[in-house]
Structures are given as structure tokens and as C-alpha cells.
Amino acid sequence: MNKLKIISGTLIFFKWASIIVGALALVVMLFIRDEPIIVESPLVSITNEKLQGQLNQMLTTSNGLELTVGGIDAEMPITWQLRCLKVFAIITVFAYIIWILQAILNIVRDVRAKNVFRYRNIIRLKRVAWLLILAPLFSGILEMIFLLVIDHTYPLPAGLTYRWSGDIDFTLMVIGFLLYAITIAFGEALNMKKEQELTI
């Protein structure tokens, strides 16, 4: 039971830490003035081959080392569109994290109370699994909206374009599918247990 207490305490700590960090991020984003923000995603990409060649030539060293400009971080003034989008992204991400942590915390509390074999815990596990599975999709949608807003607000000169900076990380999706499979097996075991109790 000591291990469960440690796990429960750790989950509570992460939950409140997420709430505090999320609240601080919201305060900073809401009350930041006209200071420019550095945007790492999307990146500014060079589409002009001549310009790309000139930069590559400038970066080539005498010892044969070749450097290529793949993407450029942009520093841009904050607008109300970007502010609203950042606030929405912060709320969505931290609400997502807190929702998952709370579901896991509820399961751990049931385990500590020796009441783990409940259909409610199966629903909680399925919910966590689906949140993990859909996390890359939600992240991709947020990035795509962010890209469209920035492209509309700050159009680039010819030869430059915005591009999505990263690939979709399928790690959470794989973990979600594995958790969902375990949850299905857990649900079948609980059904078998209920059937045995009825036949006795």
C-alpha cells in the first residue's frame, strides 16, 4: 500500500503542478504587451533555390563541412489572433493533461480502497486510452490552425514560406492502443468474474 500512496501522491503533485503552470502560462499570455514572440512552429522555409544555394555556399567551410538552412525561427509581434490562439492552445493542452491525470488518480484511489474491479474503472481506462490515441490528431489540428493564422497575419515575401516544423509523434497513439487492448481484456475478465458469481 505504501507504493500506492507514493503513486497517488505523485499523481496529485503532477495534477496541481499542471494547474499552476497552466495558470501562469495563461497569465503571461493574457498580460503580455506588444513584445514579439519567437515562433518555432511553423518554421520559415526557403523555396527560392537561388537563395538557398547562396546560403549553402556561405555556410560551406574550408574543411569540407556543409551546412544547410532547413528552417528559420520567426520573431513576430503578438496580435489578438495569436493571443487568442495561444490561450486556447494552453487551455486545451493543460486540460487534456489534467483530465488524464485525474482519471488515473481515481483508478489508483479505487485500488487503494480494494475496489478496483468496477465497470467505472474500465470506462476510465478507455477514456485515457482514447485521449492518448487522439492526442497526435489534436496536436496536428492545433498546429495547422496556428500555421493558417500566422500565414494570414504575417505573409512572407517571395521565396519564403511557412511549413510545419515537426512530424506527428505516434508514441502516444501506440501507448493508447496498447492501453485500450489491456482495458478490453480487463473488461472481459470482469464479465467472466460476474458470470461466475451468478452461477455459484
Backbone as numpy.savetxt, mean C-alpha at the origin, in Angstrom:
# Nx Ny Nz CAx CAy CAz Cx Cy Cz
0.30 -18.69 26.72 -0.51 -17.48 26.72 0.34 -16.21 26.72
1.59 -16.32 27.26 2.46 -15.16 27.27 2.76 -14.70 25.85
2.94 -15.66 24.93 3.20 -15.31 23.54 2.01 -14.56 22.94
0.79 -15.02 23.28 -0.40 -14.34 22.77 -0.51 -12.93 23.33
-0.09 -12.74 24.59 -0.10 -11.40 25.17 0.87 -10.48 24.43
2.05 -11.03 24.12 3.05 -10.25 23.39 2.54 -9.89 22.00
1.94 -10.89 21.31 1.39 -10.63 19.96 0.28 -9.60 20.03
-0.62 -9.75 21.02 -1.73 -8.81 21.16 -1.22 -7.40 21.45
-0.23 -7.29 22.35 0.35 -5.98 22.66 1.04 -5.36 21.46
1.73 -6.20 20.67 2.41 -5.70 19.48 1.40 -5.17 18.46
0.31 -5.92 18.26 -0.72 -5.49 17.32 -1.36 -4.17 17.76
-1.63 -4.06 19.08 -2.20 -2.82 19.59 -1.24 -1.65 19.38
0.05 -1.90 19.63 1.06 -0.85 19.41 1.09 -0.40 17.95
1.11 -1.37 17.01 1.14 -1.03 15.59 -0.13 -0.30 15.17
-1.26 -0.70 15.75 -2.52 -0.05 15.42 -2.50 1.42 15.81
-2.08 1.70 17.05 -2.06 3.09 17.52 -0.93 3.87 16.85
0.17 3.20 16.56 1.25 3.88 15.83 0.78 4.29 14.44
0.00 3.42 13.80 -0.55 3.75 12.47 -1.51 4.93 12.55
-2.33 4.95 13.60 -3.28 6.07 13.78 -2.53 7.38 13.99
-1.48 7.35 14.84 -0.73 8.57 15.14 0.02 9.06 13.91
0.72 8.14 13.22 1.48 8.52 12.03 0.55 9.04 10.95
-0.59 8.37 10.76 -1.56 8.82 9.77 -2.11 10.20 10.10
-2.41 10.44 11.39 -2.93 11.75 11.81 -1.89 12.84 11.59
-0.63 12.56 11.93 0.44 13.54 11.71 0.63 13.83 10.23
0.57 12.79 9.40 0.71 12.98 7.96 -0.43 13.85 7.42
-1.65 13.61 7.94 -2.80 14.42 7.52 -2.62 15.88 7.91
-2.16 16.13 9.15 -1.96 17.50 9.63 -0.93 18.21 8.76
0.19 17.53 8.50 1.24 18.13 7.66 0.71 18.45 6.27
-0.04 17.52 5.68 -0.54 17.73 4.33 -1.62 18.82 4.27
-2.45 18.91 5.32 -3.52 19.89 5.30 -3.01 21.31 5.55
-1.97 21.44 6.35 -1.51 22.77 6.74 -0.22 23.20 6.05
0.29 22.38 5.13 1.45 22.80 4.37 1.05 23.94 3.45
1.88 24.92 3.33 1.52 26.11 2.54 1.89 25.90 1.08
2.61 26.84 0.53 2.94 26.78 -0.89 4.30 26.17 -1.15
4.83 25.44 -0.17 6.13 24.81 -0.37 6.00 23.68 -1.39
6.97 23.59 -2.29 6.89 22.52 -3.30 7.10 21.15 -2.67
6.50 20.13 -3.28 6.69 18.76 -2.82 7.46 18.00 -3.88
8.29 17.06 -3.42 9.04 16.22 -4.34 8.21 14.99 -4.64
7.93 14.77 -5.89 7.10 13.65 -6.32 8.01 12.58 -6.94
8.06 11.42 -6.30 8.89 10.32 -6.80 8.11 9.37 -7.69
6.79 9.48 -7.64 5.95 8.65 -8.50 4.73 9.47 -8.88
4.49 9.76 -10.16 5.22 9.24 -11.31 6.54 9.96 -11.55
7.43 9.30 -12.27 8.70 9.89 -12.65 8.55 10.64 -13.96
9.48 11.56 -14.20 9.55 12.24 -15.48 10.49 11.44 -16.37
9.99 11.01 -17.49 10.77 10.17 -18.41 11.08 10.95 -19.69
12.27 10.72 -20.25 12.70 11.40 -21.47 12.28 10.58 -22.68
11.51 11.19 -23.57 11.06 10.50 -24.79 11.82 10.96 -26.02
12.55 12.06 -25.90 13.34 12.57 -27.01 14.66 11.81 -27.09
14.85 11.03 -28.16 16.04 10.18 -28.27 17.32 11.01 -28.35
17.26 12.18 -29.00 18.45 13.03 -29.12 18.88 13.54 -27.75
17.91 14.02 -26.96 18.20 14.49 -25.61 18.72 13.36 -24.73
18.10 12.18 -24.86 18.54 11.02 -24.09 19.97 10.65 -24.45
20.30 10.69 -25.74 21.65 10.38 -26.19 22.67 11.37 -25.67
22.31 12.66 -25.63 23.23 13.68 -25.14 23.50 13.49 -23.65
22.44 13.18 -22.91 22.63 12.95 -21.48 23.48 11.72 -21.22
23.21 10.65 -21.95 24.00 9.43 -21.78 25.47 9.67 -22.11
25.72 10.48 -23.15 27.09 10.79 -23.54 27.80 11.60 -22.46
27.06 12.53 -21.84 27.63 13.33 -20.77 27.96 12.48 -19.54
27.16 11.45 -19.31 27.35 10.61 -18.12 28.34 9.48 -18.31
28.78 9.27 -19.55 29.74 8.20 -19.81 31.12 8.63 -19.32
31.74 7.80 -18.50 33.04 8.14 -17.90 34.17 7.60 -18.75
35.38 8.04 -18.42 36.57 7.64 -19.19 36.94 6.18 -18.99
36.53 5.59 -17.88 36.90 4.19 -17.62 35.88 3.20 -18.18
34.96 3.67 -19.01 34.01 2.77 -19.67 32.70 2.59 -18.94
32.55 3.24 -17.78 31.29 3.14 -17.04 30.22 3.97 -17.74
29.08 3.34 -18.04 27.98 4.03 -18.71 26.80 4.19 -17.77
26.33 5.41 -17.65 25.17 5.71 -16.81 24.03 6.19 -17.69
22.81 5.74 -17.37 21.63 6.11 -18.15 20.61 6.77 -17.25
20.02 7.85 -17.75 18.96 8.54 -17.01 17.65 7.80 -17.26
17.18 7.06 -16.26 15.95 6.30 -16.43 14.70 7.09 -16.10
14.79 7.90 -15.05 13.65 8.70 -14.62 14.11 9.83 -13.73
13.35 10.90 -13.69 13.73 12.10 -12.94 12.62 12.42 -11.95
13.00 12.63 -10.67 12.03 13.07 -9.68 11.63 14.51 -9.97
10.38 14.84 -9.73 9.88 16.19 -10.01 9.56 16.91 -8.70
9.92 18.18 -8.64 9.55 19.02 -7.50 8.54 20.04 -8.00
7.36 20.04 -7.42 6.29 20.88 -7.95 5.52 21.56 -6.83
5.00 22.76 -7.10 4.17 23.44 -6.08 2.91 22.63 -5.79
2.49 22.67 -4.53 1.29 21.93 -4.16 0.05 22.73 -4.55
-0.91 22.06 -5.15 -2.18 22.68 -5.52 -3.29 22.02 -4.71
-4.49 22.57 -4.80 -5.59 21.98 -4.04 -5.93 20.58 -4.55
-5.72 20.34 -5.86 -5.97 19.00 -6.40 -4.99 17.98 -5.79
-3.70 18.36 -5.78 -2.70 17.45 -5.21 -2.91 17.29 -3.72
-3.28 18.36 -3.05 -3.52 18.27 -1.60 -4.66 17.31 -1.30
-5.77 17.46 -2.01 -6.93 16.57 -1.81 -6.57 15.12 -2.11
-5.80 14.94 -3.18 -5.42 13.58 -3.56 -4.49 12.95 -2.54
-3.55 13.74 -2.02 -2.63 13.24 -0.99 -3.39 12.88 0.28
-4.34 13.75 0.68 -5.15 13.49 1.88 -5.96 12.20 1.70
-6.57 12.06 0.52 -7.35 10.85 0.24 -6.47 9.60 0.29
-5.26 9.70 -0.29 -4.34 8.56 -0.30 -3.91 8.19 1.12
-3.61 9.19 1.94 -3.18 8.94 3.33 -4.30 8.26 4.11
-5.53 8.79 3.99 -6.66 8.19 4.71 -6.90 6.75 4.25
-6.84 6.53 2.93 -7.09 5.19 2.39 -6.05 4.20 2.87
-4.77 4.56 2.78 -3.70 3.64 3.15 -3.74 3.29 4.62
-3.87 4.30 5.48 -3.85 4.03 6.92 -5.14 3.36 7.39
-6.27 3.67 6.79 -7.51 2.97 7.12 -7.40 1.50 6.74
-6.76 1.24 5.60 -6.52 -0.14 5.13 -5.69 -0.90 6.16
-4.58 -0.29 6.60 -3.68 -0.93 7.56 -4.38 -1.18 8.89
-5.10 -0.17 9.38 -5.78 -0.29 10.68 -6.88 -1.35 10.61
-7.59 -1.43 9.49 -8.64 -2.44 9.32 -8.05 -3.84 9.43
-6.93 -4.08 8.76 -6.28 -5.39 8.81 -5.79 -5.70 10.22
-5.12 -4.73 10.85 -4.60 -4.94 12.20 -5.72 -5.24 13.19
-6.84 -4.53 13.07 -7.96 -4.74 13.99 -8.57 -6.12 13.82
-8.68 -6.59 12.57 -9.23 -7.93 12.32 -8.34 -9.00 12.93
-7.02 -8.86 12.75 -6.09 -9.83 13.33 -6.12 -9.76 14.85
-6.20 -8.55 15.39 -6.27 -8.37 16.84 -7.50 -9.04 17.42
-8.63 -8.94 16.75 -9.87 -9.59 17.22 -9.72 -11.11 17.25
-9.03 -11.65 16.24 -8.80 -13.11 16.21 -7.91 -13.54 17.36
-6.84 -12.77 17.61 -5.92 -13.09 18.71 -6.65 -13.03 20.04
-7.54 -12.07 20.20 -8.32 -11.97 21.44 -9.22 -13.19 21.63
-9.80 -13.68 20.54 -10.63 -14.88 20.62 -9.78 -16.10 20.99
-8.56 -16.16 20.45 -7.66 -17.27 20.79 -7.31 -17.22 22.27
-7.04 -16.03 22.78 -6.72 -15.88 24.21 -7.91 -16.28 25.07
-9.12 -16.03 24.57 -10.33 -16.39 25.32 -10.76 -17.84 25.06
-9.91 -18.58 24.32 -10.18 -19.99 23.97 -11.51 -20.14 23.23
-11.74 -19.18 22.34 -12.98 -19.17 21.56 -12.67 -18.96 20.08
-11.65 -19.70 19.63 -11.15 -19.46 18.27 -12.03 -20.08 17.20
-12.70 -21.21 17.54 -13.49 -21.93 16.54 -14.86 -21.28 16.38
-14.86 -20.16 15.65 -16.09 -19.40 15.41 -16.14 -19.03 13.93
-17.37 -18.99 13.42 -17.53 -18.58 12.02 -17.15 -17.11 11.83
-17.26 -16.34 12.90 -16.89 -14.93 12.80 -15.40 -14.78 12.48
-14.58 -15.67 13.04 -13.15 -15.61 12.75 -12.84 -16.00 11.31
-13.64 -16.90 10.75 -13.47 -17.26 9.34 -13.78 -16.04 8.47
-14.84 -15.32 8.82 -15.18 -14.10 8.07 -14.07 -13.08 8.19
-13.50 -12.95 9.39 -12.40 -11.99 9.58 -11.18 -12.37 8.75
-10.85 -13.66 8.75 -9.69 -14.11 7.97 -9.92 -13.90 6.47
-11.14 -14.19 6.01 -11.44 -13.96 4.59 -11.34 -12.47 4.25
-11.79 -11.63 5.18 -11.73 -10.18 4.95 -10.27 -9.73 4.82
-9.43 -10.22 5.73 -8.00 -9.87 5.67 -7.38 -10.38 4.37
-7.74 -11.61 3.99 -7.21 -12.19 2.75 -7.58 -11.34 1.54
-8.85 -10.93 1.46 -9.27 -10.12 0.32 -8.64 -8.74 0.33
-8.44 -8.17 1.52 -7.76 -6.88 1.60 -6.33 -6.98 1.09
-5.66 -8.09 1.40 -4.30 -8.29 0.91 -4.28 -8.55 -0.59
-5.25 -9.33 -1.06 -5.31 -9.64 -2.50 -5.56 -8.38 -3.32
-6.45 -7.51 -2.82 -6.83 -6.32 -3.58 -5.90 -5.13 -3.36
-4.96 -5.25 -2.42 -4.06 -4.13 -2.12 -3.28 -3.64 -3.34
-2.67 -4.53 -4.16 -1.97 -4.02 -5.35 -2.89 -3.30 -6.33
-4.14 -3.78 -6.44 -5.09 -3.13 -7.34 -5.42 -1.72 -6.87
-5.71 -1.57 -5.57 -6.00 -0.25 -5.03 -4.80 0.68 -5.15
-3.61 0.14 -4.90 -2.39 0.94 -5.04 -2.20 1.41 -6.47
-2.45 0.52 -7.43 -2.33 0.88 -8.83 -3.33 1.94 -9.25
-4.56 1.84 -8.74 -5.59 2.83 -9.06 -5.20 4.20 -8.51
-4.68 4.23 -7.26 -4.25 5.50 -6.66 -3.12 6.13 -7.47
-2.16 5.30 -7.88 -1.04 5.82 -8.66 -1.50 6.33 -10.01
-2.45 5.64 -10.63 -2.94 6.06 -11.94 -3.69 7.41 -11.83
-4.51 7.55 -10.77 -5.21 8.82 -10.55 -4.21 9.94 -10.31
-3.19 9.65 -9.50 -2.16 10.64 -9.20 -1.44 11.06 -10.47
-1.14 10.09 -11.34 -0.46 10.39 -12.60 -1.32 11.30 -13.48
-2.62 10.99 -13.58 -3.52 11.78 -14.41 -3.67 13.21 -13.89
-3.77 13.35 -12.56 -3.91 14.69 -11.98 -2.66 15.52 -12.20
-1.49 14.93 -11.99 -0.23 15.65 -12.19 -0.04 16.02 -13.65
-0.36 15.08 -14.53 -0.21 15.35 -15.97 -1.13 16.49 -16.41
-2.32 16.58 -15.80 -3.25 17.65 -16.15 -2.83 18.98 -15.52
-2.29 18.91 -14.29 -1.94 20.13 -13.57 -0.62 20.73 -14.06
0.36 19.87 -14.30 1.69 20.33 -14.72 2.10 19.61 -16.01
1.60 20.07 -17.15 2.03 19.46 -18.42 3.51 19.70 -18.67
4.17 18.72 -19.25 5.61 18.79 -19.50 5.90 19.29 -20.92
7.08 19.86 -21.13 7.46 20.27 -22.50 7.70 19.06 -23.38
7.80 19.31 -24.68 8.02 18.23 -25.64 9.32 17.50 -25.32
9.30 16.20 -25.47 10.48 15.38 -25.19 10.48 14.78 -23.81
9.52 15.18 -22.96 9.42 14.64 -21.61 8.00 14.15 -21.37
7.86 13.14 -20.54 6.53 12.61 -20.21 6.56 12.01 -18.82
5.40 11.92 -18.22 5.29 11.24 -16.92 5.11 9.75 -17.17
5.69 8.95 -16.29 5.49 7.50 -16.39 5.38 6.92 -14.99
4.66 5.83 -14.92 4.49 5.10 -13.68 5.85 4.58 -13.23
6.20 4.84 -11.97 7.58 4.59 -11.53 7.86 3.15 -11.14
6.84 2.40 -10.78 7.12 1.07 -10.26 6.18 0.02 -10.82
6.60 -1.23 -10.67 5.75 -2.35 -11.07 4.83 -2.73 -9.91
3.78 -3.43 -10.25 2.85 -3.90 -9.22 3.53 -5.01 -8.41
3.50 -4.86 -7.09 4.07 -5.86 -6.20 3.00 -6.91 -5.88
3.26 -8.13 -6.33 2.28 -9.20 -6.16 2.51 -10.00 -4.86
3.44 -9.55 -4.01 3.73 -10.28 -2.78 2.51 -10.36 -1.88
1.86 -9.21 -1.66 0.66 -9.19 -0.80 -0.46 -10.02 -1.40
-0.56 -10.01 -2.73 -1.60 -10.80 -3.40 -1.38 -12.30 -3.17
-0.14 -12.75 -3.27 0.18 -14.17 -3.04 -0.11 -14.55 -1.59
0.31 -13.68 -0.66 0.04 -13.94 0.76 -1.47 -14.00 1.01
-2.21 -13.10 0.35 -3.66 -13.10 0.51 -4.30 -14.37 0.00
-3.84 -14.87 -1.15 -4.38 -16.12 -1.69 -4.07 -17.30 -0.76
-2.84 -17.34 -0.22 -2.47 -18.41 0.71 -3.33 -18.34 1.97
-3.54 -17.14 2.49 -4.37 -16.98 3.68 -5.82 -17.38 3.39
-6.30 -17.05 2.18 -7.66 -17.42 1.81 -7.80 -18.95 1.74
-6.79 -19.63 1.19 -6.82 -21.09 1.11 -6.83 -21.70 2.51
-6.02 -21.15 3.41 -5.99 -21.64 4.79 -7.34 -21.41 5.46
-7.95 -20.26 5.16 -9.26 -19.94 5.75 -10.34 -20.91 5.28
-10.31 -21.26 3.99 -11.27 -22.23 3.46 -11.10 -23.58 4.17
-9.85 -24.01 4.34 -9.58 -25.27 5.03 -10.05 -25.20 6.48
-9.81 -24.06 7.12 -10.24 -23.85 8.49 -11.77 -23.91 8.59
-12.45 -23.32 7.62 -13.91 -23.35 7.60 -14.47 -24.75 7.42
-13.83 -25.54 6.53 -14.26 -26.92 6.34 -14.05 -27.74 7.61
-12.93 -27.51 8.29 -12.67 -28.23 9.54 -13.72 -27.86 10.60
-14.11 -26.59 10.63 -15.12 -26.16 11.60 -16.48 -26.78 11.28
-16.81 -26.90 9.99 -18.07 -27.56 9.60 -18.07 -29.02 10.01
-16.93 -29.71 9.80 -16.82 -31.11 10.20 -16.97 -31.26 11.71
-16.37 -30.31 12.46 -16.48 -30.36 13.92 -17.94 -30.19 14.35
-18.65 -29.27 13.72 -20.06 -29.05 14.07 -20.90 -30.28 13.74
-20.62 -30.93 12.58 -21.36 -32.12 12.19 -21.12 -33.27 13.18
-19.87 -33.42 13.63 -19.57 -34.47 14.60 -20.28 -34.21 15.91
-20.35 -32.94 16.31 -21.04 -32.62 17.56 -22.52 -32.93 17.48
-23.11 -32.76 16.28 -24.53 -33.03 16.10 -24.85 -34.53 16.08
-23.89 -35.33 15.58 -24.11 -36.78 15.48 -23.88 -37.50 16.81
-23.17 -36.84 17.70 -22.90 -37.49 19.01 -24.13 -37.38 19.91
